[in-house]
Amino acid sequence: MVQLRAAPAQRTAVSLSVQILDITDRRRAEETQTLLIGELNHRVKNTLASVQAIATQTLRYTRSPDQFSATFSGRIQALARAHGMLSDRTWQGADLMDLVHDQLRLGTVDPARLQASGPRVQLLPQPALRLALILHELATNALKYGAFSRPAGRVVLEWSVEDDRLQLRWQESGGPPVQTPVKRGFGSTLIDSSMKSDGGTASVSYRNDGVVWELVMPLDRTPDPMADIAARPVTPAPLEPAREVPALDGRRLLVVEDEALVALELIAVLEDAGAAVHGPARTVEEALEAIETGAFDAALLDGNLHGKPVDAVAAALTRRGIPFAFVSGYGRENLPAAFAQAPVVSKPFIPQQLVEVAGRLARRDGNVLPFPAATGTAR
């Protein structure tokens, strides 16, 4: 064995640098991304399957195209509102009281005729979606055939939690005489099957003074840090008061929309309210030409036309002093930033809301958005 020794004066310091690339964080991020994509794919497919089932079942139980359109649209709106609420909470769940208030906006019905009370309850996303449809069915039936179809009719909705099970009671009174239906409708089938899918039960009683539904569904057993608050009964905030829908008789409205079916629905709703509608303008070029050559009281503008931004259209409307609202599936953050003051009607839209917004614009209830001189068509 040979040993090498350096003289004391000639010793040289030797250092070894080792660089280790830690890929743990990167792998974790990739796994998270994969999970998120998979979850998104799952939820989208479930939603599409739900819509398909609603469409086919509604068609089976309706007798005319008009009846199908109204019934199907209402159910889709209920589903869309629940999805919006869950999205706002990053799909962590929904508060039952908030869900009740969101689904039981009955338009022309005095909110004082509905009493809703119970403890704070957090629902997982899928049970929340199913319960949203159930609440919609109960409210729709009460409006058409039950307590809300008579001036003196009332509904009491109460719930409690016992042994990790949510118990809801929907009781109507003051409506027309109640008789047990000869044939079961899709609404009753939907309520029953939705409860059973969560391991719960649903029962209905047809009493002389009104219909009573008893619903029971198990709750998630995961510990909730808000459990001490959830156990306290709360006084519900009043539901939104009914608002009169403004008439559009004689108002000239421009519709800018590139999706044929959506455009047809927009025009039909506005014309039913008495508006004189021009359009649809399907491209940026068509919209700009219509704005320059026509005279309009207001306009409804899609957030995107065949993949092109609509900044130039919004700017042209502003220059001509024509108030407008975006009718779009995009959120506010994805619409032209220079026109953030313009109202947004979300797709799928509620006809009453659309007419209400169009009426406010046409009457110039609000200020017309000033033209941004410096930014022009900046997004």
Secondary structure, 3 states (H helix, E strand, C coil): CCCCCCCHHHCCCCCCCCCCCCCHHHHHHHHHHHHHHHHHHHHHHHHHHHHHHHHHHHHHHCCCHHHHHHHHHHHHHHHHHHHHHHHHCCCCCEEHHHHHHHHCCCCCCCHHHEEEEEECCEECHHHHHHHHHHHHHHHHHHHHCCHHHCCCCEEEEEEEEECCEEEEEEEEECCCCCCCCCCCCHHHHHHHHHHHHCCCEEEEEEECCEEEEEEEEECCCCCCCCHHHHCCEECCCCCCCCCCCCCCCCCEEEEECCCHHHHHHHHHHHHHCCCEEEEEECCHHHHHHHHHHCCCCEEEECCCECCECCHHHHHHHHHCCCCEEEEECCCHHHCCHHHCCCCEEECCCCHHHHHHHHHHHHCCCCCCCCCCCCCCCCC
